[in-house]
Amino acid sequence: MSAGAGTGKRALAAAAALLLVLGAALPARGRELSRYEETVTLAADGSARVRVLLEPRPGAAAPVLIPVRSAILRDVRAKGAGSPAPRSVARGNGQFLEIVLPPAPEAGAAGTIEVTYAMDGYFKAGGRPGPFGNRRLDYRFVSVSFAAIDRFSASLVLPQGWVFNAIGRFVPAPEKEGMVAPFTIVRAGQRLAGRIGLSGLGLGDEVALSCTVRHGRRSPWLIFLLAALAAAYLVFFRDVLRGKGA
Amino acid sequence: MAEMTQGRDAAAAAQSGLDDLLDLDKHKLAQVPERKANATERWMKYLGFPLGIAVFLLIFYMPLPAGLTASGQAVLACFALALVWWVCEPVPTYLTSLILMLALVFTDGWDQEHVLGVLGFDVIWLNVMAFVLSSILVKTALAKRLALNLIIRFGHNASKMLLAFIVLQLCLAPLIPATAPRAVMTLPLMLVVAAIYGSTSDKVNGFGRNLFLQNLLGVNIFSSGFMTGSTANLIAISLIMSLSGEKVFYTDWMFANLPVVLVTMLLAWFFGPRLLIRLKPEERRPVIPGGIETLKRQLERMGRISFNEKKAAAIFGLVIFLWITDRFHMAWFGFEINPVMAAMAGAIITFLPKVGIIKWNEADIPWHLMLFSAGAYAGGLALDNSGAARWAIGNLFRHLDVGPGTNFWVVYVIVIAANMYAHIFFTSKTMRVIIMMPIVIAVAQQLGFPVLALALPAAFTTDWVITLPINAKPNVIYFSTGQFSVLDNIKYGFVVSTLGIIILTIAGMTWFRFLGITP
């Protein structure tokens, strides 16, 4: 068996175990959200400020888990209905911010809850970059405690002057030929942002993006080189006009 | 006595000249043909080099637009450079392809593994195997025999000869769904016929240019007359059905589009040699001294069909049989024999010691063509893979200012024209369909028009890949003969594409409306 296949199976087993643990720990049916919106604003040093907006649907009070990438978070805050206090918890291999959504007997009663935090090392900015100055940037969200999310969106706002170089893996993959991954690159002021938009996520659904990013400035040496080449061609290949040469 | 000797000498010289003319071993495809460029082509060569570089630098260094990745921008720049150079030919086309492959890797447009992997694609294998099969027709003189028969029956003048090939392509289109095999099957015949009309790769004339370009049109455009004419047609239909829920039957497609295709090809046949590439009076008849009678004698001189010719016909027949019967393979064998594997089976028999017909050194495989194709495919696939093609097409539709309230026929013409001309920038029909069709369906749905009214006529343009040698496999195969230039191809392709838009628009307002496709 290949190493890749082995790793994949282990990851699958870990995810299944995590879901089992969570399934046992949580109420039989989790809370439903009409909106989950995550904005990750990245800095050139690899740190990030993250803002998560939750718009719960009516339901009883319920603890929910927001996936985070690290146990070490700064400036963790929550605003909105019930002012729930977030706390960092670990479940299986995953790190989460746990908050308790207040009870909302009718539509709109719960309001919007905003959770913000900052963290270092969201992507590896230090050390030598990869070929062509590329750095890898990953995003992953697994719905572990929301029974349903009507509208899901995540935005990765790049540091100013940075660009998305290439988009690698996207989950969920388009089902059919002709369908495209729901990922768009938009301008957010002076910055570029990659926006993921999905609807109808259920418990256990995964959203993941793997891409490379880099500083958008291109070295000007190619301009001089190619301009010199073009000039040399015009000089040394004049005989083309007489039907000779190239 | 002296006169009789002189007469015999002249007849012998004429016979020797004819033998030379029909000896296809002297016109090997593996050798890159040297063409003499005219004044316009020389200027294009000279200015094309800096122009390509200027276009590359402009795109590569422009501020990155929203929606596009940096690798997509690099691919766009590299492809634009290659497109300019393929058209202007400051360097040979295969060299441009190699430069494109290198540029894609060096600018981080596409990774080396994928770029190099293109040479292993089934399309390249199909080309190699098809050229092996084509070689046995040439080696055994079966191609010469078939071509002589064709000319003796239809070749009294150029017009009839060109029409005979159009009819041949029309007959093959519904039988063989892959365009490259059709191109390779007809190629040896075309080479012999062109030679008889005085057009060889080192001395091309108007007949050769018209013959090859009309066959290029025929092999591609006739595919759009039938839903099964190409894989891309089937993908277009499956996209229409899955994204809009509309159902299209084989006969719906054929009744609607076959008349359009026939009218277009007849117009191209009639006006091509009269307006696009004019035939001189001396190019309208075979250049053989003694005319058709000499050719009849030549055919008689060949004698009865040889054992090797029969063997070649059997091998080729087996491959064609496998190509034609692909839809029954599952029932017969329990698996489907892909056109590449069918051609490979034929090539294997061809090379078998004692059983086969030719040895490896006798196979005429134009490797420069494979490199040209590989570069073109790498560029096209990189455009798709990086999202650059989708971004460009999406932007085009956004900038056309099509919105609610726009007249249906304005939208119809825009959609048809965009789909038709888009082929110039693509190297794969499949890729073009996958990118364009969902956009057309979305436009129809957003504007409240029946999806079929826009999507089906747009799908009819799928196989019109006729403007550049890079646009489709048959184009590359025919281009390898050196019988026409890129400029000739552009002239024919652009005019016929435009004609296609006009005919599809008229059909939309009349025939398609009668059939209930358009409102």
Chai-1 contact restraints between the chains, C-beta under 6 A:
chainA,res_idxA,chainB,res_idxB,connection_type,confidence,min_distance_angstrom,max_distance_angstrom,comment,restraint_id
A,F132,B,D108,contact,1.0,0.0,6.0,A-B,restraint_1
A,V163,B,L64,contact,1.0,0.0,6.0,A-B,restraint_2
A,V163,B,A70,contact,1.0,0.0,6.0,A-B,restraint_3
A,F164,B,T69,contact,1.0,0.0,6.0,A-B,restraint_4
A,N165,B,A70,contact,1.0,0.0,6.0,A-B,restraint_5
A,N165,B,S71,contact,1.0,0.0,6.0,A-B,restraint_6
A,A166,B,T69,contact,1.0,0.0,6.0,A-B,restraint_7
A,A166,B,S71,contact,1.0,0.0,6.0,A-B,restraint_8
A,K176,B,S242,contact,1.0,0.0,6.0,A-B,restraint_9
A,E177,B,I434,contact,1.0,0.0,6.0,A-B,restraint_10
A,G178,B,L239,contact,1.0,0.0,6.0,A-B,restraint_11
A,G178,B,I434,contact,1.0,0.0,6.0,A-B,restraint_12
A,G178,B,P438,contact,1.0,0.0,6.0,A-B,restraint_13
A,I185,B,A66,contact,1.0,0.0,6.0,A-B,restraint_14
A,I185,B,G67,contact,1.0,0.0,6.0,A-B,restraint_15
A,V186,B,A66,contact,1.0,0.0,6.0,A-B,restraint_16
A,R187,B,A66,contact,1.0,0.0,6.0,A-B,restraint_17
A,G216,B,L64,contact,1.0,0.0,6.0,A-B,restraint_18
A,I223,B,L57,contact,1.0,0.0,6.0,A-B,restraint_19
A,L226,B,I53,contact,1.0,0.0,6.0,A-B,restraint_20
A,A230,B,P50,contact,1.0,0.0,6.0,A-B,restraint_21
A,A230,B,I53,contact,1.0,0.0,6.0,A-B,restraint_22
A,Y233,B,F49,contact,1.0,0.0,6.0,A-B,restraint_23
A,V240,B,R42,contact,1.0,0.0,6.0,A-B,restraint_24
A,V240,B,K45,contact,1.0,0.0,6.0,A-B,restraint_25
A,V240,B,Y46,contact,1.0,0.0,6.0,A-B,restraint_26
A,L241,B,R42,contact,1.0,0.0,6.0,A-B,restraint_27
A,L241,B,Y46,contact,1.0,0.0,6.0,A-B,restraint_28
A,A246,B,P90,contact,1.0,0.0,6.0,A-B,restraint_29
A,A246,B,V91,contact,1.0,0.0,6.0,A-B,restraint_30
